[in-house]
């Protein structure tokens, strides 16, 4: 959990507890809440498609 972040800052997060499905297409959607005084919130979500290798 990231408790706060300033506009234009970047933070690294680590995911755990995900189940790997080797050889299958996977999709992960990440959504961040708005920062104080944020006007543009259409870029607060990212969907990543990936495949886990055997």
C-alpha positions as CSV (number, residue, x, y, z in Angstrom):
1,X,0.0,0.0,0.0
2,X,1.2,3.5,-0.9
3,X,-0.3,5.9,1.7
4,X,0.5,9.0,-0.4
5,X,2.3,10.1,-3.5
6,X,2.9,13.5,-5.0
7,X,2.0,14.5,-8.5
8,X,4.6,13.2,-11.1
9,X,6.2,11.0,-8.5
10,X,6.7,7.3,-9.2
11,X,6.7,4.4,-6.7
12,X,7.7,0.8,-7.1
13,X,5.3,-1.8,-5.8
14,X,5.7,-5.6,-5.5
15,X,2.8,-7.9,-6.0
16,X,2.5,-11.2,-4.1
17,X,-0.1,-14.0,-3.9
18,X,-0.7,-14.1,-7.7
19,X,-1.2,-17.5,-9.2
20,X,1.0,-18.2,-12.3
21,X,-0.6,-19.9,-15.2
22,X,2.4,-20.9,-17.5
23,X,1.6,-20.7,-21.2
24,X,-1.7,-18.8,-20.7
25,X,-2.4,-15.2,-21.4
26,X,-2.9,-13.1,-18.2
27,X,-4.2,-9.6,-17.6
28,X,-3.5,-7.4,-14.6
29,X,-5.3,-4.1,-14.0
30,X,-3.9,-1.6,-11.6
31,X,-5.8,1.5,-10.4
32,X,-4.6,4.3,-8.3
33,X,-6.7,6.8,-6.3
34,X,-6.4,10.5,-7.0
35,X,-3.8,12.6,-5.4
36,X,-4.8,15.9,-3.6
37,X,-6.0,18.5,-6.1
38,X,-5.7,16.1,-9.1
39,X,-7.8,17.1,-12.0
40,X,-7.1,14.5,-14.7
41,X,-8.0,11.0,-13.3
42,X,-8.4,9.2,-16.6
43,X,-4.7,8.1,-16.5
44,X,-5.0,6.5,-13.0
45,X,-5.5,3.0,-14.3
46,X,-3.3,0.6,-16.3
47,X,-4.0,-2.8,-17.8
48,X,-1.0,-5.0,-18.6
49,X,-1.3,-8.2,-20.6
50,X,1.4,-10.8,-20.2
51,X,2.3,-14.4,-20.4
52,X,4.1,-16.5,-17.9
53,X,6.8,-18.8,-19.3
54,X,7.1,-22.4,-18.3
